[in-house]
Amino acid sequence: MYCSVQQARDAGAAGTDAEVTAWITAAMERITSYTLQLFEPTVMVVVADVGADGLVLLPRRVRQVTAVTPVGGPSDAPSLPVGAYVVTSSDVLGQVDAVRLAWGGYDDLVAGAESWNGGWQGLLDRWSAEQVRVEGTFGYAEVPPLVAQATALLAAHLQGAASPTDPDAPGGGLDVDDEGNNVRIEADTPSSPVAASSSTGSTQVDALLVGYLNHGVSLIGGV
């Protein structure tokens, strides 16, 4: 989670641990929608366009890539070997989150990718692959302090906005079990976005997160 239950309580959230955890989860979804970032390592799959020079810009900070598979080729198209691409991450100052297909590589054991057949470049050209499916781990290595503070504040804000009708229900508009499962949140919490939201719903939280907005790529793949 982006913040602890105690941090959310300190910011004004109330209820059982399961209820507060549910509001933290709702706040995390809002923050993802607003920033287009993940602030903890998350395993996911993205599909992204291949540029003319083989550059594939990724919509999240990349930590590790485990598989790159062309999209648009045959259904049994193999994943590219690690020698067929290079991964860069914005974790390194001056770099971008991307996979760059290493044109010119080959594998004589893969039909169509042999050295005499144009290698991986020739195979991709024949497949007319305009996109690749990238599997891996994305997100920040650890939650930045400002993001943790923003999450705690937003969790309390969302709970307050729910306006519980039952004064004896400190969780406010939630149905949870002891593990925090099957959560029903009556505040307006959007589903996973395909574009950036204009606000988290709190101007205070927006101000804390402005330095973490992902302006580089608007296309979102995965969660």
N, C-alpha and C positions, 0 to 999 in steps of 0.2 A: 504494500500500500504506500501511497505517497506521503501519508502522515500517520502517526500513531493515534490510537483511541484517546489517549490522554491529551495529546495536542488538540484534537477536535473538541474535547471537553473544555480545555482551557480557553478555546475560542468561543464557547457558548453552546456547544451541542450537549444534549441530555439524553437520558434513557439507558437501557442496558447496553452492554458491550456489543451485542449483536445489532441492536438498533443503530448505534453510533457508527459501527462498521458499515452498515448499509448506506448511511448518508455519506460516508467517506467514499464509498464506491460510486455513488451518484455524482459526487463532486469530481472524481477522477474522470468520469465519462464527459462531464461538461468541459473539463480542462483539456482533454484530448480533442474534443470538438473545436475548441477555441484556438489552441496552439498548433494543432496537427503534429503533435509530438507525443512520444512515449517516454516517461521519466523513470522507468525501471526496465531492465532487460526482459524482452517479450519475444517468444517464438511465434513467428507469423510467416505468411506467404504474401508476396506482392507481385503484381503483373505490371510491367513497365515497358515503355516504348524503347526501341533500339534506334539511336541516332545514326546519321549517315556515317559517322566515324567510329561506330561501334560503342558509343558511350550510352550507358543505361543509367539515367538519373533515378535515384530511389527516394520515395516519399517520407522516409523515416531515417533517423540516425542509425547507421548499420554497425553492428558489433561483429557479427560473424555470418558468413554465407556458407550454407551446407550443400546447396544444389542450385544450378542454373539450367533451365530447360527451355528450349525454343518453343514459342507458341505459334501455331499456324502451320507447322510441319505435319508429318505423319503422326498418328496417334501413338505410335511406339517410338517416337523420337527420344534418343538417349539424353540424359543430362550431360552437360559439357564437363570434361575433366577440369580439375583445378588449374591445369596448365593452359587452359583455353581462355582464361579471363583473369583480370586483376581487380581487386576490391580496394576502394578508398573510403575513408570515413571522416566525417566532420569532427570526430574526436581529435584529429590531428589538425592543428591550426593551419588554415590555408587550403585544406582539402574539402572536397564535397562528397556526399554520400552517393556512391555510384559503383557500378560494375562496368569495367571497360573490357569488351571482348578483344582478346589478343589475336588480331588477324594475322594469319600466316602460320599458325600452329596446325598440327595434323596428328592423326592417329591411324597408323596402317592397319589396326585391328578393328576399326569401325568402318563398316561399308559406307562409302561415299565421302569419308573424311580422310582418305589416304593421301599421302604426300603427292602422288601422281594425279590425284583427282581434285586438287585445289585445297586440300586440307579442310579445316573447320570453316574457313571463309567460303570456300566453294560449296560446301554442304549447306551452309546457311543461305547462301545466294540461291541455290536450287530450291530450297524450301520456301524462299520468299518470307522468311521469318521476320516480322516487323516488331514483335514483342518477345520478351522472355519472362518466364516464371521464376522468381527468385525466392528461395526458401532460406531462412536463417533466423538469427536473433537480432532484434532491433531495439533501440531505446538508449537512454542514458545509463551509465554504469551504476549511478546512485542518484537519489532524488536531491536536486539542489535545495538549499535551505529556503529560498523564497517560494519555491513550488510547494514545499511542505507546509509553509505558513499559509499560502493561498488555498491549499486543499482544506486545511483545518477551518479557515474562515468561511469557505464556500459550503462546507458540510453543515456548519451552524446556520448559514444563511438559507440554505435549501430547507433545512428542518423548520426554521421559523416561517418560511413562506408557505409551508404545508398547512399551517393553521389547524392543528388537530381539533376535532369536535369534542373529543373526550378529554376533559381536563386531567383525568387520572392516567392518561397515556403519554408519558414524557417523550416517547419516541416520535410522536407526531406523524400520523398517516402511514404507519408501517405495519405489515404483517410479516413477522419473522419467526423462525424456529430458534432453538437454542444455539444452532450453528450459524444463524444469520442467513439461512437459505429462504427461497420463495419470498423474496422481498416485494412488497407492493408500495410504491412511492406515489403519493398523490400530487406532489409538486410536479411542475412541467419539466421533465428531464428528457432531452432528445435522445434518439437512438444513435447508433454509430454513424458518423457523418460521411458524406462524400465531398464536402467542401467546408471551409472554415466557417465557424459561427462568428457573428459580429461581436458577441459578448458572452461572458459566462453567466450573465444575469446579475453580476455585482461589479460596480465600477471600481471598488476597492481591490477586488481580486484581479480584474482586468489590468489595473495599473501594476500589480506585482508581477504579472505574467508577460508584460509587453516585451521584455527582453528575450523571451523564449518562443516568440511566434515564428513559425516555419514559413518563410516567404518564398523559399526556393522552388518548391513543387506543390502545385495545387491538387494534383491527382492523388487520391487515396486508395491504396490497395489493402485488403485484409481488414483487420479490426482497428 
